[in-house]
Amino acid sequence: MADLPAPPIKISIIAQDNTEAPIKVAVMG
């Protein structure tokens, strides 16, 4: 959904905060 790939650090932080919500990572990323 994101036009640009999210930085690995951002993905790591979001993944830690939403380990059970991968869909949210896709929306925010």
MOCORMO-V482942 format. One record per residue. N is the residue number from 1. SS is DSSP state (helix for helix, strand for strand, loop for the rest). Layout:
N/SS  N/SS
This chain:
1/loop  2/loop  3/loop  4/loop  5/loop  6/loop  7/loop  8/helix  9/helix  10/helix  11/helix  12/helix  13/helix  14/helix  15/helix  16/helix  17/helix  18/loop  19/loop  20/loop  21/loop  22/helix  23/helix  24/helix  25/helix  26/helix  27/helix  28/helix  29/loop
